[in-house]
C-alpha cells in the first residue's frame, strides 16, 4: 500500500428548485464554494461529503433495485458484466443506465450535471451513468489508469464522478488518486485482463506516484469527482461480507471533441475479445 494519507471530505450547499423526478428529489441549482473548484483544479479531484442525504439515497437504492429487476433481463451482454459469468450475485458493472431508464437519465441530468458544469467551468454533455460493484472476496482490483485514455478527446475536458453506495475503505477497495497527475499528460497504457477496465498505466509506481497517492475512504452518499487525466486505481474487495457498490457519472465538456470513430472501433474490438474469451 502506498503511504497512509487519506483525503478529507468537504461540504457545500445547494438551493432546491424544480420539479420532482419519480422517486428522486430534483436540485437544479447548486452553490459550490470557490475553494471546491480550486481544489479540483489543483489536485485533479475533489471529495464531497453527503452529496446525497439518507432520504435521497433510499430513493436511489429503490430505483436501483427496480432497474436490476426490470431492466437487466432486457440488456445485451455488452452492457452488464459479472465477475463470474452466469452468477447473478457477482454483478460487477452496468453500462449506460441513463439510456435504458428515464429515472436514471433524470438523475444524471440533476445535481451531478450541475456540479460537473461548475467544476469544468462550461456546459457539459452527459455521456455515461454506470453501476460498479466489487462483490465480497471476488471483486477484483481496478488497475491504475486515466479515463482520458478511453475517452479519446481533444482537448480532454471531461470528468468522472463516483458516488459511494456502501461504506468504503482499504479492505473493500476504496479509490486512490495521484494528486496533481492531471497536469502531467497521458501516461502509456497497455491491455489488461480485468473485466471492465481494459487498460492500465504501464509505468505506474514511480516515486512521484507513491508520494502523491491519496486514499479516499467514503460513506454512503459521499461523492468523488476527478478530472479525466487524473491517475486513479482501487484495491480488490478483501472483505468477507461487505460489498463495494457505487454509481459513476461521466460528463464531457462541450469544448471537447471526441474521436467517435476510433472510440467505436476500440469498443467493438473489446466486445469481440470479451465474447470470444467467454467473459460476457
BAFI-120434 format. One record per residue (C-alpha): residue number from 1; x, y, z. Coordinates in steps of 0.02 Angstrom, whole numbers. Layout:
N
SITE   num       px       py       pz
SITE   NUM        X        Y        Z
...
***
This chain:
280
SITE   num       px       py       pz
SITE     1        0        0        0
SITE     2       67      170      -48
SITE     3       77      282      104
SITE     4      -52      311      239
SITE     5     -128      476      183
SITE     6     -313      492      156
SITE     7     -425      630       93
SITE     8     -544      734      198
SITE     9     -716      770      126
SITE    10     -779      948      100
SITE    11     -958     1006      117
SITE    12    -1055     1127        9
SITE    13    -1237     1178       -1
SITE    14    -1366     1184     -139
SITE    15    -1527     1276     -172
SITE    16    -1678     1166     -201
SITE    17    -1782     1204     -355
SITE    18    -1875     1121     -497
SITE    19    -1998      980     -518
SITE    20    -1985      810     -436
SITE    21    -1917      660     -529
SITE    22    -2000      491     -498
SITE    23    -1936      437     -329
SITE    24    -1794      564     -327
SITE    25    -1780      745     -274
SITE    26    -1728      872     -405
SITE    27    -1600     1006     -358
SITE    28    -1572     1111     -513
SITE    29    -1462     1247     -439
SITE    30    -1307     1224     -331
SITE    31    -1193     1336     -231
SITE    32    -1016     1270     -250
SITE    33     -884     1357     -146
SITE    34     -738     1433     -243
SITE    35     -615     1330     -139
SITE    36     -701     1171     -201
SITE    37     -665     1220     -381
SITE    38     -487     1272     -334
SITE    39     -455     1102     -253
SITE    40     -520     1013     -408
SITE    41     -409     1117     -523
SITE    42     -256     1097     -412
SITE    43     -268      914     -362
SITE    44     -367      842     -508
SITE    45     -503      777     -392
SITE    46     -617      833     -252
SITE    47     -715      738     -119
SITE    48     -889      798      -69
SITE    49     -969      739       93
SITE    50    -1153      687       93
SITE    51    -1186      740      -87
SITE    52    -1346      641      -66
SITE    53    -1431      631      103
SITE    54    -1506      473      178
SITE    55    -1680      504      107
SITE    56    -1612      533      -68
SITE    57    -1501      379      -54
SITE    58    -1652      273       -5
SITE    59    -1740      332     -164
SITE    60    -1586      294     -270
SITE    61    -1571      121     -192
SITE    62    -1755       85     -229
SITE    63    -1735      139     -409
SITE    64    -1576       36     -425
SITE    65    -1665     -119     -360
SITE    66    -1804      -89     -485
SITE    67    -1678      -66     -627
SITE    68    -1592     -230     -584
SITE    69    -1759     -321     -577
SITE    70    -1841     -245     -731
SITE    71    -1704     -185     -848
SITE    72    -1557     -305     -832
SITE    73    -1651     -452     -912
SITE    74    -1676     -341    -1067
SITE    75    -1494     -286    -1086
SITE    76    -1361     -352    -1204
SITE    77    -1212     -443    -1127
SITE    78    -1101     -297    -1177
SITE    79    -1198     -186    -1055
SITE    80    -1190     -297     -899
SITE    81    -1033     -378     -827
SITE    82    -1018     -513     -694
SITE    83     -862     -566     -600
SITE    84     -919     -744     -631
SITE    85    -1023     -760     -789
SITE    86    -1194     -835     -751
SITE    87    -1186     -793     -565
SITE    88    -1309     -651     -533
SITE    89    -1236     -622     -359
SITE    90    -1070     -572     -438
SITE    91    -1143     -423     -534
SITE    92     -995     -309     -569
SITE    93    -1044     -170     -688
SITE    94    -1191      -96     -785
SITE    95    -1158       23     -928
SITE    96    -1260      171     -994
SITE    97    -1402      160     -868
SITE    98    -1466      330     -922
SITE    99    -1502      260    -1097
SITE   100    -1603      116    -1027
SITE   101    -1708      203     -895
SITE   102    -1788      376     -885
SITE   103    -1764      388     -697
SITE   104    -1576      370     -710
SITE   105    -1573      490     -856
SITE   106    -1657      615     -740
SITE   107    -1535      577     -600
SITE   108    -1387      610     -714
SITE   109    -1461      772     -776
SITE   110    -1486      839     -600
SITE   111    -1360      875     -461
SITE   112    -1212      783     -542
SITE   113    -1229      885     -702
SITE   114    -1240     1049     -605
SITE   115    -1081     1007     -509
SITE   116     -991      949     -666
SITE   117    -1027     1115     -752
SITE   118     -956     1215     -608
SITE   119     -801     1107     -591
SITE   120     -763     1110     -778
SITE   121     -816     1291     -799
SITE   122     -926     1256     -951
SITE   123    -1083     1168    -1007
SITE   124    -1068      979    -1009
SITE   125    -1134      831    -1108
SITE   126    -1193      680    -1005
SITE   127    -1106      526    -1077
SITE   128    -1124      378     -960
SITE   129    -1203      327     -795
SITE   130    -1128      164     -733
SITE   131    -1155       46     -587
SITE   132     -998      -25     -510
SITE   133     -980     -163     -381
SITE   134     -841     -263     -303
SITE   135     -930     -413     -226
SITE   136     -855     -479      -63
SITE   137     -693     -578      -89
SITE   138     -714     -593     -278
SITE   139     -712     -408     -325
SITE   140     -551     -378     -420
SITE   141     -433     -230     -407
SITE   142     -455      -85     -527
SITE   143     -289      -55     -616
SITE   144     -210      119     -616
SITE   145     -273      215     -766
SITE   146     -328      382     -837
SITE   147     -506      393     -902
SITE   148     -445      508    -1039
SITE   149     -360      360    -1122
SITE   150     -531      283    -1153
SITE   151     -622      445    -1193
SITE   152     -512      496    -1342
SITE   153     -549      683    -1326
SITE   154     -461      840    -1387
SITE   155     -449      938    -1279
SITE   156     -476      815    -1137
SITE   157     -608      920    -1048
SITE   158     -707      789     -952
SITE   159     -734      720     -779
SITE   160     -798      566     -690
SITE   161     -898      562     -528
SITE   162     -902      414     -409
SITE   163    -1047      402     -286
SITE   164    -1024      282     -140
SITE   165    -1174      172     -100
SITE   166    -1082       75       36
SITE   167     -953      117      167
SITE   168     -786      105       76
SITE   169     -611       85      147
SITE   170     -448       -5      112
SITE   171     -521     -177      149
SITE   172     -659     -172       19
SITE   173     -569      -71     -115
SITE   174     -576      118      -95
SITE   175     -523      235     -234
SITE   176     -346      307     -233
SITE   177     -294      461     -332
SITE   178     -123      526     -380
SITE   179     -135      709     -333
SITE   180      -88      830     -473
SITE   181      -68      693     -605
SITE   182     -197      776     -718
SITE   183      -65      907     -762
SITE   184       66      781     -819
SITE   185      -11      722     -982
SITE   186      -65      549    -1038
SITE   187       42      406     -974
SITE   188       72      247    -1077
SITE   189      -62      114    -1055
SITE   190      -68      -69    -1103
SITE   191     -200     -205    -1109
SITE   192     -259     -293     -951
SITE   193     -367     -446     -920
SITE   194     -476     -351     -794
SITE   195     -658     -353     -850
SITE   196     -724     -176     -862
SITE   197     -551      -96     -853
SITE   198     -458     -149    -1009
SITE   199     -311      -30     -990
SITE   200     -179        1     -857
SITE   201      -36      126     -845
SITE   202      117       25     -892
SITE   203      244      128     -794
SITE   204      141      160     -637
SITE   205      227      154     -468
SITE   206      370      278     -480
SITE   207      421      386     -332
SITE   208      309      528     -385
SITE   209      159      412     -394
SITE   210      196      345     -221
SITE   211      224      516     -144
SITE   212       63      590     -212
SITE   213      -60      447     -196
SITE   214     -209      488      -85
SITE   215     -328      361       -6
SITE   216     -513      407      -20
SITE   217     -620      319      109
SITE   218     -805      358       93
SITE   219     -975      342      174
SITE   220    -1138      309       79
SITE   221    -1190      469       -9
SITE   222    -1013      539      -22
SITE   223     -955      588     -196
SITE   224     -784      591     -278
SITE   225     -757      692     -437
SITE   226     -598      683     -540
SITE   227     -532      760     -699
SITE   228     -516      636     -843
SITE   229     -325      643     -842
SITE   230     -308      607     -654
SITE   231     -225      440     -618
SITE   232     -327      329     -503
SITE   233     -347      148     -451
SITE   234     -438       43     -320
SITE   235     -394     -113     -224
SITE   236     -484     -280     -228
SITE   237     -625     -316     -107
SITE   238     -546     -422       28
SITE   239     -694     -410      145
SITE   240     -782     -575      180
SITE   241     -953     -492      192
SITE   242     -956     -311      130
SITE   243     -993     -258      -48
SITE   244     -920     -101     -128
SITE   245    -1058      -27     -234
SITE   246    -1055      142     -322
SITE   247    -1131      242     -463
SITE   248    -1016      326     -589
SITE   249    -1061      480     -692
SITE   250     -961      535     -844
SITE   251     -977      709     -919
SITE   252     -885      787    -1067
SITE   253     -863      975    -1079
SITE   254     -945     1048    -1234
SITE   255     -773     1109    -1292
SITE   256     -707      930    -1301
SITE   257     -707      843    -1470
SITE   258     -721      653    -1470
SITE   259     -639      541    -1599
SITE   260     -802      445    -1612
SITE   261     -742      327    -1749
SITE   262     -588      274    -1651
SITE   263     -688      254    -1492
SITE   264     -820      146    -1578
SITE   265     -687       38    -1660
SITE   266     -599       10    -1494
SITE   267     -762      -36    -1406
SITE   268     -813     -157    -1544
SITE   269     -643     -242    -1539
SITE   270     -651     -254    -1350
SITE   271     -827     -326    -1351
SITE   272     -772     -458    -1479
SITE   273     -622     -507    -1373
SITE   274     -727     -520    -1214
SITE   275     -859     -625    -1302
SITE   276     -726     -740    -1378
SITE   277     -646     -767    -1207
SITE   278     -815     -808    -1129
SITE   279     -812     -660    -1008
SITE   280     -975     -587    -1074
***
